[in-house]
Amino acid sequence: MPWPVLVFDIETIPDMAGWRRLNPTDPQLTDGQVHAQWQAERAAEGKSDFMPLYLQRILCISCVYRNAEGLRVHSFVDRDGHSEAKVVQTFFQAIEKHAPQLVSWNGSGFDLPVLHYRGLMHGVVADKYWDLGDDDREFKWNNYISRYHMRHLDLMDLLAKYTPKNNAPMDALATLCGFPGKLGMDGSQVYAQFQAGHTEDIRRYCETDVMNTYLLYCRFQKMRGGFTEDEYTQEIAFVKDQVHSLTGQEPHWQEYLQAWA
């Protein structure tokens, strides 16, 4: 299996400041009231109340980083409401520094387009990520951008054979493979949790999601011959040990291990 590997997942909330710039509203209303009003209007029209991707503000990016030296879990979080640009830039700097194998679940359909839009808005620089072979000739044949290249592996997209009607939810696949699946909340609850001041709970949820994605990536590597049976067994045991070492730091890892029966 190629190292280093960077598995990532983002959690977003509606960009109400952006929404207000595009749709002048009563300044006396809170963001929550404006959003609720918009949701009611969409429901009355029989339309989705999910904000378009360019109006998704990135609250958290969680990563599992695996290389020959070990495994790390880290999150970049906009805790003060003014650090989104730094969060996005730091993520792309990690790609610049390590040129890792990127892995996601629906990253092509959601996470990366959101990162593109928010990076564009904030003036982020991401040379290595956008390289199509101009700077490094290897990237002409395998880069992060082209859909059928493998430098970014969207597991959901690939397993569905690039056919949206075949897409499967990560939670279901993780559970069916014997991994913990989602814990604590799901994406539809993130904005309400944010409004309630539970940013750290959102970060913890994102971290367990990205760990599930890494475990599914390991199972995929076994299927495609990237791991032998013994190597796969050793890697899963290693990951479990690493998670166990985190249980003394934060309670969500203890809950994760308990669900990993």
C-alpha angles and dihedrals in degrees: 000000000000117000142238099050123184115193113189143183131178134209119205141187129200113282096231094172088057091045091053091050091054096038113033109222139175105292089211091069120089121235089253091054093048091049093048090050091051091048091052092050092050092048091051088054092047091243133133116271092211111120116239114263095255088059095052110109114209112236100168141008114194122193140189108205117195124182138145090283097056145276129301134185116207137164132203107209134185095218099161099045092243103073104077092110091053092047092053094042092050091052092052090045088059088056090047092052101042106021087212133183100264117217129186144154107238090347092142092051100043123353100051098042088051090049089049094052095043092045090052092050093049097043094244119177117222108162099160094045093054096041110126094179102295094110101022117028092207087067091062089072099031120024140147095254110051111089099227096042118102104219084095110036115196099193094195093051095045097046089050089052089242090296113127095206088062095054117129128202115252092227092058095047093046091051093046089051091053098257124128100259123199119347132193101000145351133239094270090063098050098093093048090049090049092051088051090055096251099134093139091054089053090050091051091049090050091051094054090047092054091047089055089052091052091051090051089049089055090051089049091051089055090050094051096042098257088120128034115223090261093047091050092050090049093048094050090049089049092051091049090052091049092051089049089055089056096053093086091056102050134008097228091072091056089052089048092053092047089054090049096079 
